[in-house]
């Protein structure tokens, strides 16, 4: 792997992380609810974009930069799990289970739709 590719992954990955932080803040302020809508929207968006990139069959280097670096830094499995755990710990078991079910079902659907669209472009 070339030096410029490492630099691109680091730079673009940082952009994805900052994008996640900003978008989560905007959504969380507007949602004003116990349910972690910000993380849900971020992860669904990431699943769609990663599916789209896969469907487009982009080159390995572009997939590494756009998919692994950008979308990998943008989405967040650990925050999703922590927020789910906190909901359960706070006695919000229904919201915790909803978060798991909705994230998995809609995430799978978003990736599938993205991949289907990408394959037809």
C-alpha positions in Angstrom: 0.0 0.0 0.0 1.4 3.4 -1.0 2.1 6.3 1.3 -0.5 8.5 -0.4 -3.1 5.8 0.2 -2.3 5.7 3.9 -2.6 9.5 4.1 -5.9 9.4 2.2 -7.3 6.8 4.5 -6.3 8.9 7.6 -7.6 12.2 6.2 -10.8 10.9 4.9 -11.4 8.7 7.9 -11.1 11.9 10.1 -13.7 13.6 7.9 -16.1 10.7 8.4 -15.7 10.9 12.2 -16.3 14.6 12.2 -19.3 14.1 10.0 -20.7 11.6 12.4 -20.2 13.9 15.4 -21.9 16.9 13.6 -24.8 14.9 12.2 -25.5 13.1 15.5 -25.6 16.4 17.3 -28.1 17.9 14.8 -30.4 14.9 15.0 -30.2 14.4 18.7 -31.1 18.1 19.4 -34.1 17.9 17.1 -35.3 14.4 18.2 -35.2 15.3 21.9 -36.1 11.7 22.8 -34.6 8.8 24.8 -34.2 6.8 21.6 -30.8 7.2 19.9 -32.1 8.5 16.6 -28.8 10.1 15.7 -26.8 6.8 15.8 -29.6 5.0 13.9 -29.7 7.6 11.1 -25.9 7.5 10.9 -25.6 3.7 10.7 -28.5 3.4 8.2 -26.9 6.1 6.0 -23.6 4.3 6.2 -25.1 0.9 5.4 -26.8 2.4 2.3 -23.6 4.2 1.1 -21.5 1.1 1.6 -24.1 -1.0 -0.3 -24.0 1.6 -3.0 -20.2 1.5 -3.3 -20.3 -2.3 -3.4 -23.0 -2.3 -6.1 -21.0 0.2 -8.1 -18.1 -2.2 -8.0 -15.6 0.6 -7.3 -11.9 -0.1 -7.4 -10.2 -1.7 -4.4 -8.4 1.6 -3.5 -11.6 3.7 -3.8 -13.5 1.2 -1.7 -10.7 1.3 0.9 -10.8 5.1 1.0 -14.6 5.7 0.7 -15.9 2.6 2.3 -13.4 1.5 5.0 -12.0 4.9 5.9 -15.0 7.3 5.4 -18.0 5.1 6.1 -16.1 3.0 8.7 -15.3 6.2 10.7 -18.7 7.6 10.0 -20.7 4.7 11.3 -20.5 3.4 14.8 -21.2 -0.1 16.1 -19.7 0.6 19.6 -22.0 3.6 20.2 -25.0 1.6 19.0 -24.2 -1.1 21.5 -23.5 1.3 24.3 -26.7 3.2 23.7 -28.7 0.0 23.6 -27.1 -1.2 26.8 -27.8 2.1 28.5 -31.5 1.9 27.4 -31.8 -1.6 29.0 -29.9 -0.5 32.1 -32.3 2.4 32.5 -35.3 0.1 32.4 -36.2 0.9 28.8 -36.0 -2.7 27.6 -38.6 -2.1 24.9 -36.6 0.8 23.5 -33.4 -1.3 23.7 -35.0 -4.2 21.8 -36.5 -1.8 19.3 -33.1 -0.2 18.7 -31.6 -3.6 18.0 -34.4 -4.8 15.8 -34.9 -1.6 13.8 -31.1 -1.1 13.4 -30.6 -4.7 12.1 -33.7 -4.8 9.8 -33.4 -1.3 8.4 -29.6 -1.6 8.2 -29.9 -4.7 6.1 -32.5 -3.1 3.9 -30.5 0.1 3.5 -27.4 -2.0 2.4 -29.5 -4.0 0.0 -31.2 -1.0 -1.6 -27.8 0.8 -1.9 -26.2 -2.3 -3.5 -29.2 -2.7 -5.9 -29.1 0.9 -6.9 -25.3 0.8 -7.4 -25.5 -2.3 -9.5 -28.0 -0.6 -11.9 -26.1 2.6 -12.3 
